[in-house]
C-alpha cells in the first residue's frame, strides 16, 4: 500500500517539478539566462490566485487565471527591468554580463519575496483547488486535486511540445537556442524571440505556481527552496536540455517522495543533493546535457 502511495504522490510532485523546471531551462536554452527570481514568480502567482479566488470572489478558475496573468506580468518585468538593461549595457564588459544578470535576477527575486512577506505575511497560503473530493485508486485514497495537478502539468508540457515542434514561432525558438546568429541572418528579430520565450516562461511558471499552491500551499518563505529545486533539476538534467529536465524532475520527485515516506520528511532533500554532487563530479554536463 505504501509503495502505491509513493508511486501516486511521486508522480504528482514530479509532474509539478517538471512543469516548474521546464520554463527555467527554456529561458536558459534560448536567452542564456539563469533566472534566480523563479521561485518568487511562482509564489506570486499562487498568492495572486489565492487573493483573487478568496477576497475578490473570482472562484477557483478565475483565481487560477489571475495567478497566471500575474506571473506573465512579473516575467516581462524581470526581462524588461532587469535582464535586458544589463545585456544591452555598454558599461558592463561582455564577459561579465552573465554574472551581472545572475545577480540582478537574484536581487529582484529577493525584492519580490520581501514585498510578498510585507503585504501578505509569510504564513502559508492554500489556493482553492479546481476540483474537490477524494478518489480511491486501488485502495489508496487520493485527493482529486492531486490527480488534476499531474494531468494539467502534462497538458501544459504537451502544449509546449506542440508549440515548439509544430509552429513557425516555436521552431524559431528552437533555432535561437542552437544558432541565434544564424537566425538573425534569416530575418528574425532576436528581441522578439526573447519576448516570446519570456511570455511562455511566465505562463508555465504561473501554472506551476498555482498548482503548487493548491497542492501543497505556499508562502514567501518557499521562494529560495523553489528556485533551488528548479536549479538542481536543470543542472542534474543538463543546462538547456528540456528532455533532461523532464527526466531529472522525476528522479528528484520520486527520490524525495521515497525519502519522506521511508525515512523522514525532514531530510527528503538530502539524497537529491548527494545525487547532484555525484552527477556534477562524474558527468558535469548533466544526464542529457551536451555542454
Buried (B, 14 or more C-beta within 10 A) or exposed (E): EEEEBBBBBBBBBBBBBBBBBBBBBBBBBBBBBBBBBBBBBBBBBBBBBBBBBBEEEBBBEBBBBBBBBBBBBBBBBBBEEBBBBBBEEEEBEEEEBBEBBBEBBBEBBBEBBBEBBEEBEBEBBBBBBBBEEEBEBEEBEBBBBBBBBBEBBBEBBEEBEEBBEEEEBBEBBBBBBEEBEEBEEEEBEBEEBBBBBBBBBBBBBBBBBBBBBBBBBBBBBBBBEBBBBBBBBBBBBBBBBBEBBBBBBBBBBBBBBBBBBEEEEEEBBBBBEEBBEEBEEEEEBBBBBEE
